[in-house]
């Protein structure tokens, strides 16, 4: 995906679309349920689909690496339970 020009911002746009939220919510740094869900999906898809490292995501999102690891697992659960896919339109 990286070679096709796909990056974190593209995933953030898809997360906002999937959750029917404004894009700004994906980048917020608080513990509101909507924000937690959006950032969890962002981390999951970034790690699994884009191949981004946990350390790189931690730096971009202002989290610790262990927090990103937990967030990725939460995002996987959210995606599975709600049948969200990075490439669904």
KEROBA-880374 format. One record per atom (N, C-alpha, C): x, y, z. Coordinates in steps of 0.001 Angstrom, whole numbers, padded with zeros to 6 digits, always signed. Layout:
% KEROBA-880374
XYZ ...
***
This chain:
% KEROBA-880374
+000811-001206+000000 +000000+000000+000000 +000851+001267+000000 +001964+001219+000739 +002839+002394+000781 +003357+002738-000604 +003674+001720-001402 +004207+001965-002738 +003166+002598-003665 +001892+002436-003312 +000818+003043-004101 +000449+004437-003590 +001233+004944-002639 +000988+006279-002115 -000011+006325-000977 -000399+005164-000474 -001353+005088+000635 -000612+005389+001928 -001165+006249+002768 -000482+006630+004003 -001475+006773+005139 -000972+007160+006291 -001779+007268+007505 -002973+008200+007323 -002805+009286+006614 -003918+010218+006395 -005053+009576+005608 -004721+008707+004649 -005755+007997+003897 -006542+007060+004809 -005829+006399+005717 -006493+005496+006649 -007385+006299+007592 -006921+007450+008048 -007721+008302+008927 -009023+008723+008235 -008941+009053+006958 -010145+009417+006202 -011113+008251+006126 -010589+007039+005919 -011439+005849+005841 -012084+005548+007197 -011329+005740+008278 -011884+005537+009621 -013044+006499+009848 -012858+007752+009517 -013915+008747+009675 -015148+008364+008858 -014918+007875+007653 -016026+007454+006790 -016741+006235+007381 -015979+005242+007823 -016571+004009+008357 -017399+004275+009606 -016921+005168+010446 -017609+005461+011703 -018581+006633+011588 -018646+007238+010407 -019513+008386+010160 -019228+009512+011163 -017938+009868+011234 -017463+010914+012139 -016679+011953+011348 -016577+013173+011873 -015689+014151+011245 -014231+013696+011380 -013419+014002+010402 -012017+013594+010393 -011259+014090+011619 -011616+015255+012129 -010913+015824+013282 -010974+014921+014502 -012054+014169+014646 -012215+013286+015803 -011171+012182+015795 -010789+011721+014618 -009784+010658+014516 -008455+011120+015108 -008137+012385+014982 -006853+012912+015451 -006898+013472+016863 -008080+013539+017483 -008181+014057+018844 -007445+013133+019813 -007034+013692+020933 -006332+012903+021934 -007070+013004+023260 -008184+012280+023359 -008918+012213+024617 -009575+010840+024729 -010323+010625+025776 -010858+009284+026050 -012351+009151+025782 -012901+010048+025023 -014312+009895+024652 -014460+008614+023838 -015550+007880+024005 -015713+006600+023306 -015550+006688+021784 -016071+007747+021173 -015932+007898+019720 -014471+008018+019319 -013715+008775+020076 -012304+008997+019776 -011518+007700+019975 -011798+006997+021061 -011115+005733+021337 -011371+004741+020207 -012604+004638+019776 -012952+003714+018694 -012252+004116+017397 -012261+005389+017075 -011641+005861+015835 -010134+005630+015845 -009478+005993+016925 -008028+005822+017003 -007637+004347+017052 -008492+003519+017629 -008227+002079+017662 -008249+001505+016254 -009255+001862+015474 -009311+001411+014077 -008128+001952+013284 -007788+003209+013507 -006649+003824+012824 -005372+003033+013104 -005131+002716+014349 -003918+001974+014710 -003940+000556+014144 -005078-000097+014228 -005182-001472+013717 -004910-001524+012223 -005607-000686+011457 -005410-000705+010007 -004016-000231+009618 -003473+000712+010351 -002113+001196+010051 -001084+000100+010275 -001249-000648+011342 -000295-001714+011656 -000463-002901+010715 -001690-003341+010521 -001928-004580+009766 -001960-004387+008252 -002487-003293+007783 -002618-003090+006342 -001458-002281+005761 -001017-001273+006500 +000033-000388+006001 +001423-000853+006434 +001466-001685+007476 +002747-002182+007961 +003530-001165+008762 +002844-000203+009318 +003483+000835+010114 +003922+000247+011452 +005071+000661+011952 +005554+000130+013230 +004799+000779+014387 +004733+000050+015488 +004063+000569+016685 +004773+001825+017191 +006094+001839+017086 +006868+002994+017539 +006553+004223+016698 +006463+004045+015391 +006138+005162+014507 +004747+005706+014800 +003785+004800+015009 +002428+005241+015347 +002410+005965+016681 +003167+005451+017653 +003230+006093+018969 +003725+007527+018840 +004740+007724+018037 +005274+009069+017824 +004260+009974+017136 +003571+009451+016134 +002600+010263+015385 +001373+010622+016222 +000972+009703+017125 -000270+009899+017870 -000059+010393+019295 +001171+010530+019715 +001438+010999+021069 +001113+009973+022129 +001308+008702+021812 +001058+007610+022743 +002361+006884+023028 +002336+005993+024001 +003492+005131+024223 +003364+003908+023326 +004458+003227+023100 +004428+002027+022253 +003521+000942+022861 +003572+000687+024182 +002644-000301+024749 +001177+000108+024586 +000890+001395+024676 -000486+001866+024490 -000949+001610+023063 -000061+001789+022092 -000413+001524+020702 -000701+000039+020513 +000077-000814+021146 -000132-002265+021051 -001527-002637+021560 -001913-002082+022682 -003250-002326+023236 -004319-001777+022298 -004067-000607+021743 -005010+000040+020834 -005202-000772+019559 -004131-001368+019051 -004228-002205+017851 -005126-003405+018133 -004942-004044+019284 -005792-005193+019632 -007254-004774+019768 -007495-003614+020364 -008858-003102+020494 -009444-002812+019118 -008635-002242+018233 -009093-001950+016878 -009446-003204+016101 -008676-004267+016303 -008986-005541+015642 -010343-006061+016103 -010595-005964+017393 -011880-006400+017946 -013022-005564+017365 -012848-004251+017326 -013876-003354+016794 -014153-003663+015320 -013091-003842+014547 -013259-004128+013116 -013976-005460+012903 -013609-006458+013685 -014219-007784+013550 -015691-007762+013966 -015978-007168+015111 -017340-007145+015631 -018302-006358+014747 -017796-005319+014084 -018658-004460+013275 -018489-004647+011781 -017667-005634+011396 -017421-005951+009982 -016883-004740+009210 -016004-003956+009855 -015365-002836+009172 -014171-003348+008370 -014015-002790+007191 -012874-003142+006359 -012266-001857+005793 -010963-001848+005670 -010276-000674+005159 -010717-000328+003748 -011064-001328+002966 -011363-001081+001554 -012850-001119+001203 -013739-001272+002180 -015167-001209+001892 -015542+000236+001596 -016442+000411+000703 -016889+001779+000365 -018228+002058+000964 
***
